Amino acid sequence: MSEKKNSLLETINVCFQYMLTEKPEKNVFFKYLKDIIDPNILPHILHPTVKNIIDFYSHELDLWIQYDGQYWHGKNKTIEELKEKNTEHSNKIIQTKLRDEKQNKIISNLVRFWGDEVNKAIKSGQIEKMILDKIKDHKYKEEHCWQYDVRLNNLEDDIKNSGLSLEEISKLKLSDFKFEYVDKNDKNKCKDISNFIKRHEWLGKMPQRPTHRFIATYKGILAGVVVLTTPNEPSHILGKENINMEKLISRGACISWSPKNLASSLIMWAIRWMVRNTEFRLFTAYGDPEAKEIGTIYQACNFYYLGQKSGSKKLYFDPLNHNSGWFSERTFRKINKYKQYAKERGIDWQEDWEDGRTIKWDNMDPKIEIMLKNSSKSHKNRCLSREVPPKHKYCYILGRNKKETKKLLNIFNKLNKTKAYPKRNK
């Protein structure tokens, strides 16, 4: 049997194992959701903001769906009543109800169904009507992006951990904050930046190969971070001869109690620092529709908008590793992935097989090359995939003086056609 068929069977087996561990009633509900709502709806998906596994997700409707069993989710029971019982069972239900409340507060596009009501609707033949009515009545709005959801989620703990009073926070101004560049050799600050991004940035992880880091602090408290990287595929926005002038604004986040304009101010401070101290003059950034982003922060900084046609066409999900979330096709070709494939096959990775950015296949035994590339293909074949909308792309151009800026903008205008800023649907 071919390697591709083996991988497909492995994926199917994982999915069946998942289904077998769930209650039959939920499996029936899953079937109705696929038939009525979205044939591509996915089960058991990690939500990027609350970091909980949600029962179902429809990418087509951008809708999260929970099936709540009345026993463990405490239907018709209040937290006060459960506290009075003070049993192991009641305490577990309290934790579940608190988690449910948190999800309801943060996930604006979440719909919940009680299991017993679903079961009655199925038996009475009213399940289709129930599902459609429930979703129709749930009038959620796309008023803000997931990054804003993260801020709301962190606000209470951020204030508590800061030791600042609400009165002091309410009076904060941009001039109260200190901006600075962080050298990559400053291990302590780099670690703080990484932890900050994991907590406050919606992706929850640092980018690959960060090159420049910038922070905003208030009384020594880390309040904002911007991280730049080298683009995976340098653009020709300023022509082929100037591809080495580009840096990508890859990550950025501010603490929840920071002033409204801290993020845009830190981005512009970082750009000006880069222009004064490096050869970089072109700064690109993306707005990801998957996170409900349209690039509002870059619009506030007067970036040029280049349209919505960038990024991966598909995202992948590994059924054997739910915590990895959805990732791009490029992940299968990353050096660290090939190192993982080598380890799985008992192959010792050699230093001369890479230069830090790319793999030197010519330095590798052809048989090992074939084995590693087959592992990459096998990994890809076992993954679920879905199409995703292209990303919004922005850029900012700045020279060291007016003359250089004008020269670069002349090149930019000859090679590119800017577009009107996208607006959020009302």
C-alpha positions in Angstrom: 0.0 0.0 0.0 1.3 3.5 -0.9 2.6 5.9 1.8 -0.2 8.3 0.9 -2.8 5.7 1.5 -1.2 4.7 4.8 -1.3 8.4 5.9 -4.9 8.8 4.9 -5.9 5.6 6.8 -4.0 6.9 9.8 -5.9 10.2 9.7 -9.2 8.5 9.4 -8.4 6.2 12.3 -7.5 9.2 14.5 -10.8 10.9 13.6 -12.7 7.6 14.4 -10.9 7.3 17.7 -12.0 10.8 18.6 -15.6 10.1 17.6 -15.6 6.9 19.7 -14.6 8.7 22.8 -17.5 11.2 22.5 -21.1 10.5 23.5 -23.3 9.0 20.7 -25.8 12.0 21.1 -23.0 14.4 20.2 -22.0 12.4 17.2 -25.6 12.5 15.9 -25.6 16.3 16.5 -22.3 16.6 14.6 -23.9 14.8 11.6 -26.8 17.2 11.6 -24.5 20.2 11.8 -22.6 18.8 8.7 -25.9 18.3 6.9 -27.6 21.5 7.8 -25.0 24.1 8.6 -21.6 23.4 7.0 -20.4 20.1 5.4 -16.9 21.1 6.3 -17.5 21.8 10.0 -14.7 20.6 12.2 -14.8 18.9 15.6 -12.7 19.4 18.7 -10.8 22.6 17.7 -8.6 24.7 20.0 -9.9 28.3 20.3 -6.9 30.7 19.8 -8.0 33.2 22.5 -9.4 31.2 25.4 -7.1 28.2 24.7 -10.0 25.8 25.3 -11.1 23.0 23.0 -14.5 23.9 21.5 -16.8 21.1 20.3 -17.3 22.3 16.7 -16.1 25.2 14.4 -17.6 26.3 11.1 -15.0 28.3 9.1 -17.6 29.2 6.5 -19.8 30.9 9.1 -17.0 31.8 11.5 -19.1 30.1 14.2 -18.0 28.1 17.3 -20.6 25.6 18.6 -20.7 23.9 22.0 -22.8 20.8 22.9 -23.4 21.0 26.7 -24.4 17.9 28.6 -26.9 18.9 31.3 -25.1 16.8 33.9 -21.6 18.1 33.8 -22.5 21.6 32.7 -25.0 22.0 35.6 -28.2 22.8 33.8 -30.8 24.5 36.1 -28.1 24.7 38.9 -26.6 27.9 40.2 -23.0 28.2 41.5 -24.4 29.1 44.9 -26.4 25.9 45.1 -23.4 23.8 44.0 -21.1 25.5 46.6 -23.6 24.5 49.3 -23.3 20.8 48.4 -19.5 21.1 48.4 -18.9 17.6 46.9 -16.2 16.5 44.4 -18.9 16.4 41.7 -20.4 19.8 42.5 -17.0 21.4 42.6 -16.2 20.0 39.2 -19.4 21.4 37.8 -18.6 24.8 39.3 -15.3 24.9 37.4 -17.1 23.9 34.2 -19.7 26.6 34.6 -17.0 29.2 35.3 -15.2 28.1 32.2 -18.5 28.3 30.2 -19.1 31.8 31.5 -15.6 32.9 30.4 -16.1 31.4 27.0 -19.5 33.2 26.6 -17.9 36.5 27.5 -14.9 36.3 25.3 -16.1 34.3 22.2 -18.6 36.6 20.6 -19.4 34.1 17.8 -20.2 31.2 20.1 -23.5 29.3 20.1 -24.3 26.8 22.9 -26.8 23.9 22.8 -28.1 21.9 25.7 -27.8 18.2 25.1 -31.2 17.2 26.3 -32.9 19.8 24.2 -31.0 18.6 21.1 -32.0 15.0 21.8 -35.7 15.9 22.2 -35.5 17.9 18.9 -34.0 15.0 17.1 -36.7 12.6 18.3 -39.5 15.1 17.4 -38.0 15.8 14.0 -37.5 19.4 14.9 -33.7 19.4 15.0 -33.2 21.3 11.7 -35.5 24.1 12.9 -33.9 24.2 16.3 -30.4 24.6 14.9 -31.4 27.3 12.4 -33.5 29.2 14.9 -30.7 29.1 17.5 -28.1 30.4 15.1 -30.4 33.0 13.7 -31.3 34.3 17.1 -27.6 34.6 18.0 -26.8 38.0 16.6 -23.1 38.3 17.2 -21.2 41.2 15.5 -17.7 41.3 14.1 -17.0 44.6 16.0 -13.4 43.8 16.8 -10.6 41.4 16.1 -9.3 38.6 18.2 -6.4 40.7 19.4 -9.0 42.9 21.2 -10.6 39.8 22.7 -7.2 38.9 24.2 -7.0 42.4 25.7 -10.5 42.1 27.3 -9.6 38.6 28.6 -6.4 39.8 30.2 -7.6 43.1 31.6 -8.5 42.1 35.2 -5.3 40.1 35.8 -3.1 42.7 34.1 -4.4 45.4 36.4 -4.0 43.2 39.5 -0.4 42.2 38.5 0.7 45.7 37.7 0.1 47.0 41.3 -1.2 50.2 39.8 -4.4 51.9 40.9 -7.3 52.5 38.5 -6.9 56.2 39.0 -3.2 56.1 37.9 -4.0 53.9 34.9 -6.8 56.3 33.8 -4.4 59.2 33.7 -1.6 57.5 31.7 -0.3 59.4 28.7 2.1 58.3 25.9 4.8 60.6 27.3 4.8 58.4 30.5 6.2 55.5 28.6 9.8 54.7 27.7 10.5 53.2 24.3 13.7 51.3 23.6 15.4 48.8 21.3 16.3 45.5 22.9 19.5 43.8 21.7 19.2 40.1 20.9 22.0 39.3 23.4 20.0 40.7 26.3 18.6 37.2 27.2 16.5 38.4 30.1 14.6 41.1 28.2 14.3 38.7 25.2 12.7 36.1 27.4 10.3 38.8 28.8 9.4 39.8 25.3 8.7 36.2 24.4 6.5 35.6 27.4 4.7 38.9 26.7 3.9 37.9 23.1 2.6 34.5 24.3 0.2 36.2 26.7 -0.9 39.3 24.8 -0.6 38.5 21.1 -3.5 36.5 19.6 -1.2 34.0 17.9 0.4 33.2 21.2 3.9 32.6 20.0 7.0 34.3 18.7 7.8 34.3 15.0 10.6 32.3 13.5 14.0 34.1 13.5 13.2 37.5 15.0 15.8 40.1 14.2 14.8 43.3 16.0 12.8 43.8 19.2 11.3 47.0 20.6 9.5 47.6 23.9 7.5 50.2 25.7 7.7 50.3 29.5 6.0 52.2 32.3 7.9 52.3 35.7 9.7 49.2 34.6 6.5 47.4 33.7 6.6 45.9 30.2 3.6 47.4 28.4 4.2 47.0 24.7 6.2 44.9 22.2 7.0 45.1 18.5 9.0 42.3 16.8 10.5 42.5 13.3 11.7 39.6 11.1 13.1 39.1 7.6 10.3 38.2 5.2 10.2 34.6 4.1 9.7 35.8 0.6 11.1 39.4 0.1 8.8 41.5 -2.1 9.8 43.7 -5.0 7.9 46.7 -3.7 11.0 48.9 -4.2 12.4 46.9 -7.1 14.6 43.8 -7.2 17.7 45.9 -6.5 16.2 47.0 -3.1 14.9 43.7 -1.7 17.4 43.9 1.2 15.7 47.1 2.5 12.6 45.2 3.7 11.6 44.2 7.2 8.4 42.5 8.3 6.4 43.7 11.3 5.7 40.2 12.5 4.4 40.5 16.0 3.0 43.3 18.2 0.9 43.7 21.3 0.2 46.0 24.2 -0.9 45.3 27.7 -4.6 45.7 28.2 -4.5 48.8 30.4 -2.2 50.8 28.1 -3.4 54.1 26.4 -5.2 53.7 23.1 -2.3 55.0 20.9 0.6 53.2 22.5 0.7 50.5 19.8 0.8 52.8 16.8 3.4 55.1 18.6 5.7 52.1 19.4 5.5 50.9 15.7 6.4 54.3 14.4 9.2 54.7 17.0 10.6 51.3 15.9 10.5 52.3 12.2 12.3 55.5 12.8 14.9 53.7 15.0 15.5 51.2 12.2 16.0 54.0 9.6 18.5 55.8 11.8 20.5 52.8 12.7 20.2 50.3 9.9 19.9 50.1 6.1 16.2 49.1 6.2 13.7 51.5 4.6 10.7 49.4 3.7 8.4 48.0 6.5 5.6 45.5 5.6 2.8 44.2 7.7 -0.3 42.0 7.3 -3.9 42.0 8.5 -5.3 38.5 8.9 -9.0 38.0 8.1 -8.8 34.7 10.1 -8.4 36.9 13.2 -11.0 39.4 11.9 -8.2 41.9 11.2 -8.3 44.5 8.5 -5.1 46.3 9.5 -6.6 49.2 11.6 -3.4 49.8 13.4 -1.5 50.3 10.1 -4.2 52.6 8.8 -3.7 54.7 11.9 0.1 54.9 11.1 -0.6 56.0 7.5 0.8 52.8 5.9 0.1 52.3 2.2 -2.5 49.6 1.5 -1.5 47.1 -1.3 -4.7 45.0 -1.3 -5.9 41.6 -0.1 -4.0 39.0 -2.0 -1.2 37.8 0.3 -0.4 34.7 2.4 -1.2 31.0 2.3 -4.2 29.7 0.3 -4.6 26.8 2.7 -4.1 26.0 6.4 -3.4 22.6 7.8 -4.4 20.8 11.1 -2.6 17.8 12.4 -5.1 15.3 14.1 -2.2 13.8 16.1 -1.3 17.2 17.6 -4.2 19.4 18.5 -2.1 21.9 20.3 -0.3 22.9 17.1 -3.5 24.6 15.8 -3.8 25.6 12.2 -0.5 26.3 10.3 0.6 27.1 6.8 2.1 24.8 4.2 5.5 26.4 4.8 5.6 24.6 8.2 6.3 21.3 6.4 9.5 22.7 4.9 10.9 24.4 8.0 14.3 23.4 9.3 13.0 22.5 12.7 10.4 20.2 11.1 13.0 18.4 9.0 15.1 18.0 12.2 12.0 16.5 13.8 11.5 14.1 10.8 15.2 13.1 11.1 14.9 12.4 14.8 11.8 10.3 14.2 13.8 8.2 11.7 16.8 7.9 14.0 19.0 10.1 11.8 21.6 12.4 13.5 21.3 15.9 12.1 24.6 17.3 10.8 25.6 21.0 11.2 26.6 21.4 7.5 23.0 20.4 6.4 21.8 24.0 7.1 23.0 27.6 7.2 20.4 28.8 9.8 17.9 29.9 7.1 17.9 27.1 4.5 18.7 23.4 4.2 21.8 22.5 2.2 20.5 19.4 0.4 23.7 19.1 -1.6 25.6 18.3 1.6 23.2 15.5 2.5 23.2 11.9 1.4 20.6 11.6 -1.4 19.0 8.6 0.4 18.5 10.7 3.6 17.2 13.6 1.5 14.5 11.3 0.0 13.6 9.9 3.4 13.2 13.4 5.0 11.2 14.7 2.0 8.9 11.6 2.2 8.4 12.3 5.9 7.3 15.8 5.1 4.9 14.6 2.4 3.5 12.0 4.8 3.0 14.6 7.5 1.1 16.8 5.0 -1.1 14.0 3.7 -2.3 13.0 7.2 -3.3 16.6 8.0 -6.8 18.1 7.5 -6.8 21.2 5.3 -9.0 24.2 4.6 -8.9 27.2 2.3 -8.4 30.6 3.9 -8.9 34.1 2.7 -5.9 36.1 1.6 -4.3 38.6 4.0 -4.4 42.4 3.8 -0.9 43.8 3.0 0.4 47.2 4.1 3.8 48.9 3.8 5.6 52.0 5.1 8.5 53.7 3.4 10.9 56.1 5.1 14.3 57.4 4.2 17.0 58.9 6.5 16.1 62.3 5.1 13.5 63.9 2.9 15.6 63.4 -0.3 16.0 59.7 0.3 12.3 59.3 1.2 11.3 61.1 -2.0 13.6 58.9 -4.1 12.2 55.7 -2.6 8.6 56.9 -3.0 9.2 57.6 -6.7 10.3 54.0 -7.1 7.4 52.8 -5.1 4.8 54.7 -7.1 6.2 53.5 -10.4 5.9 49.8 -9.4 2.8 49.7 -7.2 -0.8 50.8 -7.2 -2.2 51.6 -3.7 -5.8 50.9 -2.8 -8.3 52.5 -0.5 -8.3 51.2 3.1 -10.7 48.3 3.8 -13.4 49.0 6.3 -15.0 46.7 8.8 -18.5 45.5 7.9 -21.1 47.0 10.0 
